[in-house]
Amino acid sequence: LGNDPNFATTMLNALAGKQPLDNTLTNLSGKDVAGLLTYLGLGEGSALPVGVPVPWPSATPPTGWLKCNGAAFSAEEYPELA
């Protein structure tokens, strides 16, 4: 780009076509945890069996999920895992 006097315009034009052709980013933007789980197919009615470890990118798991850390859990609170 060197000394392009229209650097900002050149960069904006170059980046404009970088979003995937599907609407993945559009579908994910602005979603809460429940919305992301639904979009990823991990919400209620998920094809995953109960108890399957799923990597999660934050320290706090979504509501109704537990950390896979070997800790004891309440069978009354999570009867499907018991």
MMTF fields as JSON, N, C-alpha, C and O atoms, coordinates in Angstrom:
{
  "mmtfVersion": "1.0.0",
  "mmtfProducer": "UNKNOWN",
  "numBonds": 327,
  "numAtoms": 328,
  "numGroups": 82,
  "numChains": 1,
  "numModels": 1,
  "chainsPerModel": [1],
  "groupsPerChain": [82],
  "chainIdList": ["A"],
  "bondAtomList": [4, 2, 8, 6, 12, 10, 16, 14, 20, 18, 24, 22, 28, 26, 32, 30, 36, 34, 40, 38, 44, 42, 48, 46, 52, 50, 56, 54, 60, 58, 64, 62, 68, 66, 72, 70, 76, 74, 80, 78, 84, 82, 88, 86, 92, 90, 96, 94, 100, 98, 104, 102, 108, 106, 112, 110, 116, 114, 120, 118, 124, 122, 128, 126, 132, 130, 136, 134, 140, 138, 144, 142, 148, 146, 152, 150, 156, 154, 160, 158, 164, 162, 168, 166, 172, 170, 176, 174, 180, 178, 184, 182, 188, 186, 192, 190, 196, 194, 200, 198, 204, 202, 208, 206, 212, 210, 216, 214, 220, 218, 224, 222, 228, 226, 232, 230, 236, 234, 240, 238, 244, 242, 248, 246, 252, 250, 256, 254, 260, 258, 264, 262, 268, 266, 272, 270, 276, 274, 280, 278, 284, 282, 288, 286, 292, 290, 296, 294, 300, 298, 304, 302, 308, 306, 312, 310, 316, 314, 320, 318, 324, 322],
  "bondOrderList": [1, 1, 1, 1, 1, 1, 1, 1, 1, 1, 1, 1, 1, 1, 1, 1, 1, 1, 1, 1, 1, 1, 1, 1, 1, 1, 1, 1, 1, 1, 1, 1, 1, 1, 1, 1, 1, 1, 1, 1, 1, 1, 1, 1, 1, 1, 1, 1, 1, 1, 1, 1, 1, 1, 1, 1, 1, 1, 1, 1, 1, 1, 1, 1, 1, 1, 1, 1, 1, 1, 1, 1, 1, 1, 1, 1, 1, 1, 1, 1, 1],
  "groupList": [{"groupName": "LEU", "atomNameList": ["N", "CA", "C", "O"], "elementList": ["N", "C", "C", "O"], "formalChargeList": [0, 0, 0, 0], "bondAtomList": [1, 0, 2, 1, 3, 2], "bondOrderList": [1, 1, 2], "singleLetterCode": "L", "chemCompType": "L-PEPTIDE LINKING"}, {"groupName": "GLY", "atomNameList": ["N", "CA", "C", "O"], "elementList": ["N", "C", "C", "O"], "formalChargeList": [0, 0, 0, 0], "bondAtomList": [1, 0, 2, 1, 3, 2], "bondOrderList": [1, 1, 2], "singleLetterCode": "G", "chemCompType": "PEPTIDE LINKING"}, {"groupName": "ASN", "atomNameList": ["N", "CA", "C", "O"], "elementList": ["N", "C", "C", "O"], "formalChargeList": [0, 0, 0, 0], "bondAtomList": [1, 0, 2, 1, 3, 2], "bondOrderList": [1, 1, 2], "singleLetterCode": "N", "chemCompType": "L-PEPTIDE LINKING"}, {"groupName": "ASP", "atomNameList": ["N", "CA", "C", "O"], "elementList": ["N", "C", "C", "O"], "formalChargeList": [0, 0, 0, 0], "bondAtomList": [1, 0, 2, 1, 3, 2], "bondOrderList": [1, 1, 2], "singleLetterCode": "D", "chemCompType": "L-PEPTIDE LINKING"}, {"groupName": "PRO", "atomNameList": ["N", "CA", "C", "O"], "elementList": ["N", "C", "C", "O"], "formalChargeList": [0, 0, 0, 0], "bondAtomList": [1, 0, 2, 1, 3, 2], "bondOrderList": [1, 1, 2], "singleLetterCode": "P", "chemCompType": "L-PEPTIDE LINKING"}, {"groupName": "PHE", "atomNameList": ["N", "CA", "C", "O"], "elementList": ["N", "C", "C", "O"], "formalChargeList": [0, 0, 0, 0], "bondAtomList": [1, 0, 2, 1, 3, 2], "bondOrderList": [1, 1, 2], "singleLetterCode": "F", "chemCompType": "L-PEPTIDE LINKING"}, {"groupName": "ALA", "atomNameList": ["N", "CA", "C", "O"], "elementList": ["N", "C", "C", "O"], "formalChargeList": [0, 0, 0, 0], "bondAtomList": [1, 0, 2, 1, 3, 2], "bondOrderList": [1, 1, 2], "singleLetterCode": "A", "chemCompType": "L-PEPTIDE LINKING"}, {"groupName": "THR", "atomNameList": ["N", "CA", "C", "O"], "elementList": ["N", "C", "C", "O"], "formalChargeList": [0, 0, 0, 0], "bondAtomList": [1, 0, 2, 1, 3, 2], "bondOrderList": [1, 1, 2], "singleLetterCode": "T", "chemCompType": "L-PEPTIDE LINKING"}, {"groupName": "MET", "atomNameList": ["N", "CA", "C", "O"], "elementList": ["N", "C", "C", "O"], "formalChargeList": [0, 0, 0, 0], "bondAtomList": [1, 0, 2, 1, 3, 2], "bondOrderList": [1, 1, 2], "singleLetterCode": "M", "chemCompType": "L-PEPTIDE LINKING"}, {"groupName": "LYS", "atomNameList": ["N", "CA", "C", "O"], "elementList": ["N", "C", "C", "O"], "formalChargeList": [0, 0, 0, 0], "bondAtomList": [1, 0, 2, 1, 3, 2], "bondOrderList": [1, 1, 2], "singleLetterCode": "K", "chemCompType": "L-PEPTIDE LINKING"}, {"groupName": "GLN", "atomNameList": ["N", "CA", "C", "O"], "elementList": ["N", "C", "C", "O"], "formalChargeList": [0, 0, 0, 0], "bondAtomList": [1, 0, 2, 1, 3, 2], "bondOrderList": [1, 1, 2], "singleLetterCode": "Q", "chemCompType": "L-PEPTIDE LINKING"}, {"groupName": "SER", "atomNameList": ["N", "CA", "C", "O"], "elementList": ["N", "C", "C", "O"], "formalChargeList": [0, 0, 0, 0], "bondAtomList": [1, 0, 2, 1, 3, 2], "bondOrderList": [1, 1, 2], "singleLetterCode": "S", "chemCompType": "L-PEPTIDE LINKING"}, {"groupName": "VAL", "atomNameList": ["N", "CA", "C", "O"], "elementList": ["N", "C", "C", "O"], "formalChargeList": [0, 0, 0, 0], "bondAtomList": [1, 0, 2, 1, 3, 2], "bondOrderList": [1, 1, 2], "singleLetterCode": "V", "chemCompType": "L-PEPTIDE LINKING"}, {"groupName": "TYR", "atomNameList": ["N", "CA", "C", "O"], "elementList": ["N", "C", "C", "O"], "formalChargeList": [0, 0, 0, 0], "bondAtomList": [1, 0, 2, 1, 3, 2], "bondOrderList": [1, 1, 2], "singleLetterCode": "Y", "chemCompType": "L-PEPTIDE LINKING"}, {"groupName": "GLU", "atomNameList": ["N", "CA", "C", "O"], "elementList": ["N", "C", "C", "O"], "formalChargeList": [0, 0, 0, 0], "bondAtomList": [1, 0, 2, 1, 3, 2], "bondOrderList": [1, 1, 2], "singleLetterCode": "E", "chemCompType": "L-PEPTIDE LINKING"}, {"groupName": "TRP", "atomNameList": ["N", "CA", "C", "O"], "elementList": ["N", "C", "C", "O"], "formalChargeList": [0, 0, 0, 0], "bondAtomList": [1, 0, 2, 1, 3, 2], "bondOrderList": [1, 1, 2], "singleLetterCode": "W", "chemCompType": "L-PEPTIDE LINKING"}, {"groupName": "CYS", "atomNameList": ["N", "CA", "C", "O"], "elementList": ["N", "C", "C", "O"], "formalChargeList": [0, 0, 0, 0], "bondAtomList": [1, 0, 2, 1, 3, 2], "bondOrderList": [1, 1, 2], "singleLetterCode": "C", "chemCompType": "L-PEPTIDE LINKING"}],
  "groupTypeList": [0, 1, 2, 3, 4, 2, 5, 6, 7, 7, 8, 0, 2, 6, 0, 6, 1, 9, 10, 4, 0, 3, 2, 7, 0, 7, 2, 0, 11, 1, 9, 3, 12, 6, 1, 0, 0, 7, 13, 0, 1, 0, 1, 14, 1, 11, 6, 0, 4, 12, 1, 12, 4, 12, 4, 15, 4, 11, 6, 7, 4, 4, 7, 1, 15, 0, 9, 16, 2, 1, 6, 6, 5, 11, 6, 14, 14, 13, 4, 14, 0, 6],
  "groupIdList": [1, 2, 3, 4, 5, 6, 7, 8, 9, 10, 11, 12, 13, 14, 15, 16, 17, 18, 19, 20, 21, 22, 23, 24, 25, 26, 27, 28, 29, 30, 31, 32, 33, 34, 35, 36, 37, 38, 39, 40, 41, 42, 43, 44, 45, 46, 47, 48, 49, 50, 51, 52, 53, 54, 55, 56, 57, 58, 59, 60, 61, 62, 63, 64, 65, 66, 67, 68, 69, 70, 71, 72, 73, 74, 75, 76, 77, 78, 79, 80, 81, 82],
  "secStructList": [7, 6, 6, 7, 6, 6, 2, 2, 2, 2, 2, 2, 2, 2, 2, 2, 6, 7, 1, 7, 1, 1, 1, 2, 2, 2, 2, 2, 6, 6, 7, 7, 2, 2, 2, 2, 2, 2, 2, 2, 6, 7, 1, 6, 6, 7, 1, 1, 7, 6, 6, 7, 7, 7, 7, 7, 1, 1, 1, 1, 7, 7, 6, 6, 7, 7, 7, 7, 1, 1, 7, 7, 7, 7, 6, 6, 6, 7, 6, 6, 6, 7],
  "xCoordList": [0.819, 0.0, 0.858, 0.43, 2.071, 3.015, 2.45, 1.949, 2.534, 2.058, 0.705, 0.472, -0.16, -1.494, -2.242, -2.513, -2.582, -3.312, -4.737, -5.378, -5.226, -6.579, -6.512, -7.31, -5.561, -5.309, -6.572, -6.872, -7.308, -8.511, -9.52, -10.085, -9.744, -10.695, -10.197, -10.975, -8.917, -8.336, -8.514, -8.891, -8.249, -8.384, -9.841, -10.143, -10.735, -12.155, -12.651, -13.389, -12.247, -12.653, -12.058, -12.72, -10.822, -10.17, -10.828, -10.946, -11.251, -11.855, -13.341, -13.904, -13.973, -15.428, -15.887, -16.97, -15.106, -15.532, -15.037, -15.1, -14.547, -13.938, -14.915, -14.54, -16.144, -17.104, -17.465, -17.627, -17.595, -17.966, -19.26, -20.106, -19.399, -20.59, -21.845, -22.937, -21.699, -22.876, -23.036, -22.197, -24.063, -24.333, -23.87, -24.49, -22.785, -22.329, -22.09, -22.641, -21.283, -20.996, -22.257, -22.464, -23.084, -24.33, -25.217, -25.823, -25.298, -26.132, -25.608, -26.396, -24.301, -23.721, -23.684, -23.676, -23.661, -23.523, -24.768, -25.896, -24.537, -25.634, -26.388, -27.381, -25.961, -26.681, -26.226, -25.073, -27.152, -26.788, -26.367, -26.347, -26.032, -25.562, -26.602, -26.264, -27.859, -28.912, -29.021, -29.211, -28.902, -28.97, -27.807, -27.985, -26.601, -25.443, -25.596, -25.285, -26.076, -26.278, -27.277, -27.078, -28.342, -29.345, -28.748, -28.949, -28.008, -27.399, -26.428, -26.355, -25.682, -24.704, -25.321, -24.632, -26.623, -27.29, -27.028, -27.121, -26.698, -26.38, -27.43, -27.216, -28.549, -29.613, -30.457, -30.06, -31.621, -32.525, -32.86, -33.051, -32.93, -33.193, -31.942, -32.019, -30.787, -29.518, -29.312, -29.812, -28.582, -28.249, -27.176, -26.934, -26.53, -25.513, -26.167, -27.117, -25.677, -26.204, -25.842, -24.822, -26.668, -26.392, -25.077, -24.838, -24.227, -22.966, -21.765, -20.641, -21.964, -20.833, -20.079, -20.691, -18.755, -17.987, -17.97, -17.73, -18.225, -18.205, -17.295, -17.535, -16.259, -15.398, -16.218, -17.072, -15.955, -16.663, -15.632, -14.73, -15.732, -14.67, -14.646, -13.853, -15.486, -15.446, -15.412, -15.646, -15.117, -15.007, -16.356, -16.417, -17.427, -18.762, -19.541, -19.759, -19.966, -20.751, -22.157, -22.613, -22.848, -24.223, -25.15, -24.821, -26.291, -27.287, -27.664, -27.933, -27.68, -28.038, -26.865, -27.03, -25.697, -24.494, -23.552, -23.619, -22.685, -21.696, -20.296, -20.081, -19.337, -17.942, -17.552, -17.998, -16.737, -16.23, -14.909, -13.833, -15.01, -13.807, -13.721, -12.881, -14.567, -14.515, -15.212, -15.204, -15.816, -16.491, -17.805, -18.405, -18.238, -19.532, -20.65, -20.477, -21.795, -22.945, -24.188, -24.184, -25.247, -26.51, -27.322, -27.681, -27.611, -28.431, -29.853, -30.542, -30.298, -31.64, -31.688, -32.685, -30.603, -30.555, -30.268, -30.725, -29.511, -29.145, -29.493, -28.594, -30.79, -31.191, -30.766, -30.564, -30.63, -30.249, -28.789, -28.404, -27.976, -26.576, -26.388, -25.404, -27.341, -27.195, -27.308, -27.209],
  "yCoordList": [-1.197, 0.0, 1.254, 2.317, 1.115, 2.229, 3.528, 3.595, 4.558, 5.885, 6.18, 7.292, 5.231, 5.38, 6.521, 6.435, 7.587, 8.703, 8.307, 8.993, 7.22, 6.749, 5.45, 4.538, 5.374, 4.147, 3.604, 2.415, 4.464, 4.013, 3.406, 2.347, 4.068, 3.555, 2.244, 1.306, 2.172, 0.946, -0.213, -1.312, 0.022, -1.032, -1.441, -2.631, -0.477, -0.81, -1.648, -2.615, -1.279, -2.046, -3.452, -4.411, -3.58, -4.888, -5.787, -6.995, -5.208, -5.988, -6.246, -7.14, -5.488, -5.581, -6.969, -7.394, -7.681, -8.996, -10.138, -11.287, -9.882, -10.924, -11.724, -12.787, -11.268, -12.073, -13.293, -13.183, -14.467, -15.665, -15.449, -14.643, -16.178, -16.028, -16.49, -15.99, -17.459, -17.804, -16.732, -15.837, -16.801, -15.753, -16.128, -15.716, -16.906, -17.352, -16.179, -16.152, -15.212, -14.081, -13.287, -12.845, -13.108, -12.377, -13.117, -12.497, -14.44, -15.232, -15.224, -15.306, -15.127, -15.187, -13.835, -13.788, -12.749, -11.445, -11.091, -11.238, -10.627, -10.175, -11.279, -10.993, -12.532, -13.619, -13.747, -13.468, -14.176, -14.509, -15.978, -16.632, -16.498, -17.882, -18.852, -19.765, -18.669, -19.575, -19.536, -20.573, -18.349, -18.221, -18.912, -19.536, -18.797, -19.479, -20.991, -21.708, -21.477, -22.922, -23.436, -24.495, -22.692, -23.096, -23.105, -24.055, -22.045, -21.959, -23.117, -23.655, -23.493, -24.57, -25.956, -26.965, -26.003, -27.294, -27.942, -29.163, -27.138, -27.666, -27.311, -27.549, -26.754, -26.39, -27.597, -28.737, -27.345, -28.435, -29.198, -28.603, -30.502, -31.325, -31.565, -31.982, -31.3, -31.486, -32.944, -33.846, -33.162, -34.523, -35.138, -36.343, -34.317, -34.837, -35.564, -35.049, -36.743, -37.421, -36.642, -35.954, -36.75, -36.096, -36.634, -37.842, -35.737, -36.133, -36.061, -36.277, -35.765, -35.655, -34.362, -33.295, -34.432, -33.204, -32.335, -32.827, -31.052, -30.1, -28.94, -28.32, -28.629, -27.493, -26.207, -25.98, -25.37, -24.097, -23.003, -23.171, -21.884, -20.882, -19.916, -18.974, -20.122, -19.209, -20.015, -21.223, -19.335, -20.013, -20.475, -21.412, -19.839, -20.172, -20.926, -20.408, -22.157, -22.905, -22.329, -21.614, -22.625, -22.143, -22.732, -23.738, -22.113, -22.594, -24.031, -24.362, -24.878, -26.277, -27.168, -28.382, -26.596, -27.353, -27.355, -26.458, -28.341, -28.422, -28.442, -28.878, -27.956, -28.092, -29.56, -30.254, -30.018, -31.389, -31.36, -31.366, -31.329, -31.203, -32.258, -32.146, -33.27, -34.344, -34.034, -34.862, -32.859, -32.48, -33.247, -33.674, -33.411, -34.043, -33.116, -31.899, -33.703, -32.907, -33.479, -34.616, -32.693, -33.104, -33.921, -33.427, -35.179, -36.037, -35.508, -35.746, -34.788, -34.195, -33.034, -32.842, -32.261, -31.104, -31.512, -30.853, -32.599, -33.087, -34.574, -35.409, -34.913, -36.329, -37.102, -38.315, -36.417, -37.127, -37.579, -38.482, -36.949, -37.351, -38.475, -39.212, -38.596, -39.57, -40.996, -41.934],
  "zCoordList": [0.0, 0.0, 0.0, -0.449, 0.509, 0.434, 0.96, 2.082, 0.142, 0.518, -0.106, -0.58, -0.113, -0.709, -0.024, 1.173, -0.749, -0.141, 0.246, 1.042, -0.306, 0.02, 0.822, 0.608, 1.74, 2.499, 3.17, 3.057, 3.864, 4.576, 3.606, 3.878, 2.489, 1.497, 0.908, 0.731, 0.607, 0.06, 1.037, 0.63, 2.315, 3.328, 3.509, 3.59, 3.573, 3.723, 2.55, 2.739, 1.353, 0.172, 0.201, -0.196, 0.664, 0.725, 1.764, 1.558, 2.867, 3.953, 3.752, 4.385, 2.893, 2.728, 2.329, 2.734, 1.555, 1.091, 1.95, 1.512, 3.153, 3.962, 4.815, 5.31, 5.011, 5.77, 4.937, 3.722, 5.578, 4.819, 4.042, 4.429, 2.946, 2.122, 2.848, 2.577, 3.789, 4.59, 5.664, 5.764, 6.443, 7.426, 8.823, 9.804, 8.94, 10.249, 11.185, 12.285, 10.773, 11.661, 11.959, 13.089, 10.965, 11.161, 12.151, 13.025, 12.022, 12.924, 14.35, 15.292, 14.531, 15.871, 16.566, 17.796, 15.832, 16.462, 17.26, 16.788, 18.468, 19.31, 20.022, 20.692, 19.907, 20.564, 22.016, 22.347, 22.878, 24.242, 24.264, 23.221, 25.439, 25.545, 25.009, 24.255, 25.385, 24.914, 23.391, 22.755, 22.808, 21.36, 20.664, 19.618, 21.254, 20.681, 20.771, 19.82, 21.918, 22.065, 21.042, 20.447, 20.842, 19.859, 18.46, 17.703, 18.109, 16.781, 16.538, 15.433, 17.584, 17.457, 17.596, 17.449, 17.879, 18.025, 19.363, 19.489, 20.376, 21.694, 22.73, 23.919, 22.321, 23.256, 23.613, 23.373, 24.185, 24.515, 23.242, 22.181, 23.356, 22.186, 21.361, 20.205, 21.962, 21.273, 20.896, 21.567, 19.835, 19.417, 20.311, 20.249, 21.144, 22.053, 23.221, 23.81, 23.562, 24.749, 26.012, 26.052, 27.024, 28.302, 28.85, 28.83, 29.337, 29.949, 29.033, 29.485, 27.761, 26.839, 27.138, 27.17, 27.359, 27.592, 26.332, 25.229, 26.512, 25.408, 25.816, 26.853, 25.035, 25.374, 25.415, 24.558, 26.416, 26.53, 26.737, 27.557, 26.022, 26.012, 27.191, 27.189, 28.193, 29.335, 30.625, 30.62, 31.733, 33.025, 33.554, 34.35, 33.129, 33.625, 32.56, 31.465, 32.877, 31.886, 31.755, 32.648, 30.662, 30.489, 31.552, 32.181, 31.748, 32.694, 32.361, 31.206, 33.381, 33.185, 32.812, 32.686, 32.637, 32.296, 33.496, 34.337, 33.58, 34.647, 34.063, 32.932, 34.867, 34.473, 34.592, 35.505, 33.688, 33.718, 34.481, 33.884, 35.823, 36.637, 37.739, 38.632, 37.69, 38.677, 39.986, 40.896, 40.103, 41.344, 41.493, 40.507, 42.738, 43.005, 42.53, 42.472, 42.192, 41.779, 42.431, 42.902, 42.458, 43.066, 42.065, 40.996, 42.42, 41.56, 41.467, 40.476, 42.5, 42.465, 41.478, 40.782, 41.425, 40.531, 39.078, 38.144, 38.895, 37.561, 37.442, 37.338, 37.455, 37.471, 36.216, 36.28, 35.085, 33.859, 33.882, 33.14, 34.736, 34.858, 35.873, 35.823, 36.793, 37.895, 37.399, 38.189]
}
